[in-house]
Amino acid sequence: MSPNVVVVVAVFAACLVAASAYVTEEQEKRSKARIIEHHSLHPPHLRHSLGAEDIPFWSYSGAAVVTDHYIRLTPDRQSTIGAIWNTEPLDLPAWEMIVGFRVHSKSGFGADGMALWIVDDIPTQRGGLFGHPHEFHGVGIVFDSYDNDRYRDNPAVHVLYNAKGEHKDYNTQSDFRGQSSGNCYFDYRNTPKPTLASARIRYQDNTLTVSISKSAEKGEVLCATVTGVELNSGDYFIGFTAETGGISDHHDIHYLHLYPVSGVQYDHDVYEHQPFSHNNEDDQKTYWRAKTEEEEAQEAAAKLKEEEANKARRDEARRAAEEANTREVERRRVAALEKELDAMRKKAADQEASFAKIQEQRARHQKEQSQAEEPEAEAAAEAEVETDSNAEEPEEEPRQ
């Protein structure tokens, strides 16, 4: 065996050992028996991308990097965006996928978050939805780590859905309050190494369900069930995006296993890979070729519009926060005045009660004193009458 072959074998063996640190035996078996490879990711990733620019069937961009264990969408560094996209269109009427991931940092809280997308096209530009443009058709499953609206309900998982031809102005600053099609509070961050958080997404009969676990697919909890989701009217693409802001996290995707749903009849062999035709103008996507000047101008204009919209949303959120703060200050001021007025009223009432008590005591004392003096006055009056009577009686003349 040549030295080069030995080196390659050693590298592959090292990758396999490294991968086993995070992936359980059950997950390893599933990766070999059930998953549709051209729609899945499984470690060791370097084995698949060794000597190639991308992992087969996947393309990554921005801050995303490939390691043995995972694809890191963003490092724990401020103001970064990363993405990875499956370049093969998903055309199954029913499927299930399980994603193993870690969102972590040394801090007790992080930002901004990441998203799993099943959309009708791979975006050609970044945007404000965790690295994805606000304009999309399909589903975004968002793992929102940062509590923008201060309601203390993050980290949270949200399901965003836009049907064909539909656009909703999703607002990250309000943490999608009242906008998401389904959501749950779930703290998926900082799982102890090597334990992974996981998300199980199932699509069948126009119904999407999302279940979450923080311990390697054990103890899954149902997060959301969304009905009326149409993802079988054409080809869709799977992707991940992540973004950090002033606060940051590592966003790591360890595996994505996609497989058919048992009992469903498919019109073709789902495991057979049918290469996407890049030469067919009807199938050709903008990300497979260089952009024209007109497309670059349109992209620049769209990016500027997106930035202006984001700035307007931030300004509106800031104004709303300032108005809320002003109202809170005024409320506290009024409450303090009312409290002070209540104290003054209580003091006045206490003084009035004290004065009334003194008056009552004085009246009682005067009454008691009057009652005590009355017998003496009567006795003095009687003595005076007797004295007057004695003074008026004539003296007897002495007898001769």
ABEGO torsion letter per residue (X at the ends): XBAAAAAAAAAAAAAAAAAAAABBAAAAAAAAAABBAAABBBOBAAAAABGBABBBGBBBBEABBBBAABBBABBBBBGBBBBBBBABBBABABBBBBBBBBBBBABABBOAEBBBBBBABBBABBBABGGBBABBBEBBBBBBABBAAGAGAOBBBBBBBBBBGBBBBBBAAAGGBGABABBBBBBABGBBOABBBBBBBBBBGGBBBBBBBABGGBGBBBABBBBGBBAAAEBBBBBBBBBBBABBBBBBBABBBBBBBBGBBBABBAABBBBBBAABAAABBAAABBBBAAAAAAAAAAAAAAAAAAAAAAAAAAAAAAAAAAAAAAAAAAAAAAAAAAAAAAAAAAAAAAAAAAAAAAAAAAAAAAAAAAAAAAAAAAAAAAAAAAAABBBBBBBX
